[in-house]
Amino acid sequence: MAGRRKLKEMHALANSVIEERQKYVGEGVPDLLDLLLEGEDPETKQRMSLDQLRDNLMRFIVAGHETTALTLSRAIYLMARYPEH
């Protein structure tokens, strides 16, 4: 239950960030969220919905943390296993 509550909180936070950023699209140096907001399907010219934007943004954030965590875990394992190196 706590996990679902936290996920809902993350979704609400991400939604509010996206909705706020939509007010300023095209201003300043573009970042990942700007690119997602401005992206459109080349065939249909349709843009992503709020849910699609949020899910894609969260995937990028989680994937980045997961990759870093796995790399650090593997490095620590190898250092413990082969301390002479």
C-alpha positions in Angstrom: 0.0 0.0 0.0 2.8 2.5 0.9 4.4 1.8 -2.5 1.2 2.7 -4.4 0.8 5.8 -2.3 4.4 6.9 -3.1 3.9 6.1 -6.8 0.8 8.3 -6.8 2.8 11.1 -5.1 5.6 10.7 -7.8 3.0 10.9 -10.6 1.4 14.0 -9.0 4.8 15.7 -8.7 5.8 14.8 -12.2 2.4 16.0 -13.6 2.8 19.3 -11.8 6.3 19.8 -13.2 5.2 19.0 -16.7 2.1 21.3 -16.5 4.3 24.2 -15.1 6.9 23.7 -17.8 4.3 23.7 -20.6 3.9 27.4 -19.8 7.6 28.1 -20.8 8.2 25.8 -23.8 10.7 27.3 -26.2 12.3 29.5 -23.6 16.0 29.0 -22.6 18.2 26.1 -23.4 16.1 23.0 -24.1 16.4 20.0 -21.9 14.9 16.5 -22.0 11.5 17.7 -20.8 11.4 20.4 -23.5 12.2 17.8 -26.2 9.5 15.5 -24.9 7.0 18.4 -24.9 7.8 19.5 -28.4 8.0 16.0 -29.9 5.3 14.7 -32.2 4.6 11.5 -34.1 6.0 12.0 -37.6 3.0 10.3 -39.3 0.0 11.6 -37.3 1.6 14.9 -35.9 0.1 13.9 -32.6 1.8 15.0 -29.4 2.1 12.9 -26.2 -0.6 13.1 -23.6 0.2 14.2 -20.0 0.3 10.6 -18.9 2.6 9.6 -21.8 4.9 12.6 -21.0 5.0 11.7 -17.3 5.7 8.0 -17.9 8.5 8.7 -20.4 10.1 11.3 -18.1 9.9 8.9 -15.1 11.4 6.1 -17.2 14.4 8.2 -18.1 14.9 9.2 -14.5 14.6 5.7 -13.1 16.7 4.1 -15.8 19.5 6.6 -15.1 19.5 5.8 -11.4 19.2 2.0 -12.0 22.2 2.0 -14.4 24.3 4.0 -11.9 23.3 1.7 -9.0 24.0 -1.5 -10.9 27.4 -0.2 -12.1 28.4 0.8 -8.5 27.2 -2.5 -7.1 29.2 -4.4 -9.6 32.3 -2.3 -9.0 32.0 -2.8 -5.2 31.5 -6.5 -5.6 34.6 -6.8 -7.8 36.7 -4.8 -5.4 35.6 -7.1 -2.5 36.2 -10.2 -4.6 39.6 -9.2 -5.9 41.1 -6.8 -3.3 44.6 -7.3 -4.8 43.5 -5.4 -7.9 
